[in-house]
Each structure stands twice: as structure tokens, then as C-alpha cells.
Amino acid sequence: MLSFLNSSGVILIILSLFSIGAVGALILQKNNNLANWWGNGFAIIGSLVSGLFAANILASSQTLAYKISTSFPGLGLSFNIDRLSAFFILIISLITFVCSVYALGYVKHYYRKYNIGTLGFFYNTFIAGLLLVVMASNALFFLIAWEIMSLTSYFLVVYENINEQNVKAGTLYFIMTHVGTAFIILAFFLLYNTTGSLEFEAMKNGASALSPLLKNIIFVCALIGFGTKAGIIPLHIWLPSAHPAAPSHVSAIMSGVMIKTGIYMFIRMFFDILPNAPLWWGICILIVGSVSSLLGVLYALAEHDLKKLLAYHSIENIGIILLGLGSSLVFLSAGLKTFAMIGLIAALFHTLNHAIFKALLFLGAGSIISQTHTRNIEEYGGLIKLMPATALFFLVGSMAISALPPLNGFFSEWLTFQSLFSGATSFGTLTKLVFVLSAGALAFTGGLAAACFVKAFGVTFLARPRSDEAKHAKESDLSLQIGMGVLAALTLVIGVSAGNVSNMLSGVAGSVHGLAGSEIINIANSNTVHVNNEFAVLSMPALLAILLAALLITYILVKILSGKQKITVGRTWDCGTDLTPRMEITATGFSRSIITVFKNVLKPTRQNEIEYDDANLRYFPKSNSIHLELHDVYQSFFYKPLKNLLIKISDQMRKIQSGNMNAYILYIFIALMGLLLIVAK
Amino acid sequence: MYSFIPWLLQLLFIPAFAPLCIGLTRKIKAKFQNRQGASIWQPYLDLWKLFHKDEIISEDASWVFRFAPYLVFGVTLAIGASLPLLSTLTRLPTGDFLGIVYLIALGTFFLALSGVDTGGGFGGFGGSREMLVSSLTEGGLILSLFTLALIAKSTNLFSISAVMLAVPSFAIIPAVLAFISFCISMLAESSRYPFDNPATHLELTMIHEAMILEYSGKRLALMEWAAANKYLIFISLAVNLFYPAGLATTLGLGSLLIAFGALTIKVAVLCAGVATLESSIAKLRIFRLPDLLFTSFIISLIAISIIA
């Protein structure tokens, strides 16, 4: 069995499983139930096989190379699965497996409204595309896989096409992702120009011949291209509208793993293919990471669409991953490979953690939405009593994303902090300041994320229901609960066994070309993690143990100190009036003070409308409404000027288009003569 | 190896003396106001009374509301057990300062949720304000402790204390700046002036009291006690990290007694400092608080940048 998993044939088996799932679902589209089970069933089997396959490669620490030649020039279907690829395959498989189990129950609420067959088709192709992206080892093949992933996810974003908002979000996504792809193509062809090959392996070997200027241009192109997919600010504008539009299990995959393919390619390009990164690359990524994490969480705070809020948190967490990645690049340029390992491990660890808890939160959001049929958290409330399991799992996810111990989010943020601290101890003046400011950004981000999830959890699940839908919500299907439960358990398991996981990740990080030669360090010793030669020591099991012991002692203390007192259930203090749901704090109210503090960044706008009983006698208002909104600074300061510039250039270009056929023939003639002259020379 | 008995003693140290700290602070404040004031043991009696009272729980509240006091109190116990209170010897693997900061955040998270849970206006706004203050405190808190970590070349609190016992001369100015920054964070986290008034239920200004408004009986006792613990935790962090004089470096009974004496004096002095501050300044408007917290962040930033 194990030797079978090592063979390259498994790749084909995995791909064919998803293809059968895709085509079969399309054929069975007449029967909703059958199409659902077929599509998601094959996705479950496929992700299970690919997960085992990746785990096996990680365990045996070998590289699997496999190539199918084609007659098309430059294109080779070459797979090269090293430990970095295997790690990402493992994350993708894990999340898609859980999401597919979840989808078995979740898709039911689309029955008779939408075509289940096409959902199954695009869903399976999407997963296959994701896997191909991290497996491909040829630039052209990679671009094809990248397009499969982008296009299928576009169709999944516009799946609920009755809502016009979703179609709009899809169009924005389609445009932005292709702007990104254009930069990626440019980066690859610049590499091809020097190295003469489209194979990643050949690029890696020939990249040392690149001139510094060319290398910097490739860096910028890759940063924009893959950064668009990862959702870094200010290229993020598609993300908060596209992720919520897709069905929730697809949102979970998009936020959990699809944006991570951008991170994967960052590592592949900057650590593996391009050698000797200059200092400013790392600094640049640190700054991008700080800005994305801080602004991401601030926008999330202002949001009261539950899925949009989660989407903004994806931007925040990509920022945190980039903080680890950027510090690692800085260390690499200074030749401090041991520190560079720590930074990369932190980035990889947070990638894994974010995939888990963000998928968990999106699945939780889906579970709520399937009951309440709205994404507006102001219309929830009190759901903890009606949906206890969803509430518990969402709480675990909220705690993990707020980096609260002993869950997994805490550990990777801790390691990122340590990586930034190491930078502050080993560099002088300006670089040190960047590291310290990044640490400060991360500190504020952690605090604001906790605030945001107190808001999200509190307003959604606690107190009294605010709408009829919320009043009549019921707990979701078993398959939804299983999906969320598995992920919730994983946040704790990975959190507590963080030492072992980081040892595994140090193997992954050490296999990257740029870090080759640094001795593979095991940063954890019997699950106690040591960073920077005893600079910092942390044991997650001890943390869990001490928390449990403290809880136990508290319980015993209360038993000893207090007698048998009565507990009466009564009304909340209502100041003498009847309590209505409108007296509870709303999401807008909760975050209002923080938005006011950051009003120079967020630019909130506010409209008051007062209607009076008597227009002349303005003493008795009939209704008083306040409309709060954030001013979209990216639109007005970045995209609008860009668009205007584009239109201006196009206007100039139009002058040569006279509409006169003779003129066009003249252009063709001139172009032809020009080409002939160049060739003849 | 850390044996169990001293660990248990350390675990109970904070809860045993925290109410006394509150009592002392109140007494000094009363003297400032020309009042006799209650005895410094009064907080113990209050807790005892609350533990023996019946409870009313809101019908809107869920298990979060019922469970939160245990967690909030438990977290302070866990932190208390991971601090260098009397000796610098025991390097616990949980004594990392980031671990402590995020454990505090864990308590705050559930405290704020319990405020929202009852569905009253006060609890919700209390939770909102608490998260505003605590999220903006985090930057100054982490960077001020990081200043010390940079001097001590370790993020473990026990190592920091050990190094600060013999402060290298270059570190004095950064440490003083970090201390100022830490004190601002301390006042914010332990709900004291100018951030919050621990003695009032004025609906326009209360933060901590608003969150625990619906609690009664033993759960209120736990919440009050946890708040006292947090106060003492921050005070002992302030004195034992920045001015660890007297801290035991050997595990003899004599040196531990000296350490206990030194800690008592230092804590009493800082309590007096807090009480003096509370008696001499007014509470700030809520939208002035972020300015103060950002100041704390900037001071730490300066402290770090002047460390050679």
C-alpha cells in the first residue's frame, strides 16, 4: 500500500477521481440527491487519496518527479512534488475533505433552486485545479492549472446567480484575477528569457545568471501577480465581495486554501527559484504584511455581513503569514539561515492554522446562513440556544483566530512574534525599526481581532434573537456538524502538539532551495519549542495543563467557599421598561468606538435622516435613522485614478482608428514592412 | 525540576493577597478624601458574603455567562503560577511573556462575551468599551515587555527578572521608559483611573462594572476576585520585572522570606502610587483613552530604539 502511494500513478488516479466526480455530477444533474452524493462523494475520496499521498511524501522526505511530454512547444506536463508541494497538497486535501463532508448536508438547501450538477462539476474541477497548481513544475502547465483554478472559482462565485450582487462580485473577481495573471505571465517570461526554459527546475539552476535589475522586476511582478490572489492590500478589493458570494463550503476552500496558493508561489519564487534575495524584498514584504494585517482587521471590524467580515480576516491573516515570510527573507539576505528557518516555519505554520480555523468559521457561517437566510449579523442573536453545536464550534474558531491559548492560532502568532523579535535583536537602526514596528502591528492586530470576534460571536449567538428567522433557527444537519467538529478538534490538537508540527515544518522549510545547507534544526524537544538559543521557550502542553489545573482548582475553591445557594432565573435588569431585542448591542454599535478611534484611516461616512410628524413643528420626530458607511479609499485614491488614466490613454489610441478601411490597410502594410526589415537585418 | 508544592503555593499566592491589595488601595484613597474608610480586610469579607448569597441569572444568558467567571478566575490563577513572584529560579515553560499577555486576552475575551450575553444595554456597551481599551493596550504592553526581553536576551519572565537584578548600566533609561509605558498598560488592563472608575456604576463611563452588572452571588464573587487578581498580577509584574531587588536567587527559607518581605513593601508602594494617582487626576473621556494608549506604545518604541 505504501509503496503504491509513492508511485507517480497516484497523481493520475487522484486527477481521474476528481474528473469522474465532475463529469458524473453533470450527467446526474436531473436528480439533485444523486448529483450531490456523486459530486461530493468523489471529492471526499479524491481528497482522502491525495491527503495520504502527500502525508506519505512528507514522511518519507523524498521528491517525486514525473513528466508527460507533449508536442506543444515549451509545455511539459511535469509534476515535481517536493516537501513544500506535499505540505500544501496536505492542507488542500484536509480542507477539501472536511468541506466535502460538510457539503453533503449543506448543498441540500440549494435543491430545486439551483443546478446541483453544475455545482458538483465546478467544485471537483476547482479542487483538481488547486492540486495541479501546487504540483505543476512547468511555467506553462502552471499557468493552465492557475487558470483552471481561477475560472472554476469564478463560476462558483456566481453560482447563486439570482442575486445580482454575486454576479457583480464575480465580474470584479474575474478582472482582478486576470490582471494578476498578466503579471505572473510577465514574471515567467522574463525568467524564460534568461534561463531558456519553462521548467521550474531549469529556472532554478539558471537563475543565478539574472541581472539584479531583472531580478527586481521579476520580484515586483510576482509580488503583484501572486499578491492579487493572496489578497494583499491594496490588491484585495475582489476578495471581500467574491468570497462571501460563493456557497459557504466553497468560501471555506477559497479563504482557507485558494489564497494560500499565492503564498505557496511566493515561497516557490523568492526562496526556491530566485537566489540571493536582496534586503529590500524582505523589508517590502514585511511592510505589505503589516499594512494588510492591520487594515484587514480594521475593515473586518466595520463589517456586519458575517461572511464579508471573515473575508477581511483572511486579508489580515495573509498579512500575518507575510510577516513571517518577510522576516525570513530579510534573514536570508543577511545569511542568517537559522533565523530564516524560524520565520519560514512561522509562515508555514500560520498557513496551516489559518486554513483550519478560517474554514471552520466559514462552515459555521454557512450553517447559520442556511437557517436564517441572511448574512447580516444584525438579524441574528441568541442562536447559541437554538444551534448549540454550531455555536460551540464557531466559538472555538473565534478563539483560535484571536490567537488565544491553548489553540493553534496562538502558537503560530507566538512564533511569528519570535521571528520578528529575532530581527530586532540582530539588525541595526532602520531594519530593526521595521521589525519592531511589524511586531507592534502584529500586537495591535491580535487585540483588534479579539475585539472583532467578541463582536461576531456575541452579536450572532448571545442575548436574544433579533429577527423571526433567528427565532426559528434549528441546529444544522449531522454532516455539517461533523465537518465543523473535525476542524474544531484540529485547532486544539495542532495547538497542543505544536512542537511536533513545527519539527515537521522545519523539514519542509529546510527542503527549500534557498535554505538548503542550513542544518535541519528540530526546534522542538519533547514538544517544548526553543527559539534562538533559549531566547524563548514555550511548551503548549504545559500551557494547556496549567489552564486545566487552574480551572479545576477554581471549581474546588468555589465548592469549598460557597454553600448550597439557590439559583433563580430572572429577567435582565431593564430599567423599568420592557426589554426588546432592539436594546441589545448591535454589531455596528459594538465596533463604533473603535471605528471612531481609527476614523482617519477608515473614513467613516454618516447620514442622518429625521422624519417629523409635523414638518413645521419640529419637536416630535416620527422616525430617526442613521446610515453608517465606510468611505472606500482604495476606489477613490487608487483604482479611480488608474481607471481614468487608462481611459485617457485609450482615447488617444482611438485617434488612429479612423474607421477608414484604406487607413487600416496602410497600418497593416507598415507593420508588415517593419517586421520584414527587422527579420532581414 | 520544579516540584509540586512550591508551585501550588505560588498558584495560591495571588488570590490570597489580591483582595488585600484592593483593600489597601481603597484605604489610602479614603484617607485622601478625609474619610476613615473601610478596613483593609473588607474585600475578604465582601467576597465571603457574596459566596454565601443566592444567585439570579438572566433568562437570556447562555452557558457562556455561567462558565465565564470560572474561566476568567482560572486564567488569573494560571498566570499567577507563571510569574517570578519570589524567586528567579524556576524557569517554567509557560512563563513566556507573550504567553502571559495572551492568557490575559483569553480572560478578557470571555469577560466581554459574558457582558454581551445578558442582552442588556449596559453589558453590551461594557464589552465594547473593554475590547476597545484592551485591544489598544496590547501594543504598548507587548513592546514594553519586549524592551526588557531585549535587555535580558530572553522572553522568559524568570530570566528577565534574573538579569534585571543586576541591571547593566546601558539599560537604565530604556527600562525606565518601558516602566512608564507598562504602567499605562497596567492602569488600562486593571480598570483603574484614568481609564475606568472601579468605584462607580455610572452608566456613561463604567467599563468593567458594566460587564459584570448582571452577576450576583458566587459568580460575582469570582469576577470581583479575578479583577483583584489581575490588579495584583500587573503590580507584581511591574515591581518584579523592572525593580526585582530582593528576589530570591537560592531556594532557602531565609532568602524566600526576604523576598516575601521585599515584595510586600514594593507592592504596597505601588498600590500607594496608584491610589495617589486616582485621587489626583480625573477620569479621561473615552475617546481620549486611545491617545494615552498610543503614547504608551510610542514610549516603548523609543525605549527599544535607544537600546544599543
Interface residues (C-beta under 8 A of the other chain):
Chain A: G382 I384 K385 A391 L395 M399 S402 A403 L404 P405 F410 E413 W414 F417 Q418 F421 A424 T425 T429 K432 L433 V436 L437 A439 G440 A443 F444 G446 G447 L448 A450 A451 F453 V454 K455 F457 G458 V459 F461 L462 A463 R464 T528 E534 F535 A536 V537 L538 S539 A542 L543 I546 L547 A549 A550 L551 I553 T554 Y555 L557 V558 L561 S562 G563 Q565 K566 I567 T568 V569 G570 R571 T572 W573 D574 L579 P581 M583 E584 I585 G589 F590 S591 R592 S593 I594 T596 V597
Chain B: L11 P15 L47 W48 F51 H52 K53 D54 E55 I56 I57 S58 E59 D60 A61 S62 W63 V64 Y70 L71 F73 G74 V75 L77 A78 A81 S82 R91 L92 P93 T94 D96 L98 G99 Y102 L103 A105 L106 T108 F109 A112 L113 V116 D117 T118 G119 G120 G121 F122 G123 G124 F125 G127 S128 R129 M131 L132 S134 S135 L136 T137 E138 G139 L141 I142 L143 F146 A149 L150 K153 S154 T155 N156 L213 E214 G217 K218 A221 L222 I286 F287 P290 F297 L301 I304 S305
